[in-house]
């Protein structure tokens, strides 16, 4: 069964430590629902071939695994971006500017000015 890893973030010597991971089942407490998708015949045959290889029991299992891998890849990219941002230059914003423009707008504007 696939698993999702939750990362414990801690500061370590002024740096972020993403090494402690907690393994939890990806599907724990998730109610299943269905979603119908349309595929060209070539992709349908490919999925059926993957299932026939024995690594997955059903096309649904194969698609769930692809989605899980995509989520993990995107979360990994986000993690790298967050670490880079945490190590990057600091942005100081006056409270009045945040109130006037909103936090995200003020941060984006400052980032563009650099």
Secondary structure, 3 states (H helix, E strand, C coil): CCEEEEEEEEEECCEEEEEEEEEEECCCCCCCCCCCCCCCHHHHHHHHHHHHCCCCCCHHHHHHHHHHHHHHHHHHHHHHHHHHHHHCCCCCCCHHHHHHHCHHHHHHHHHHHC
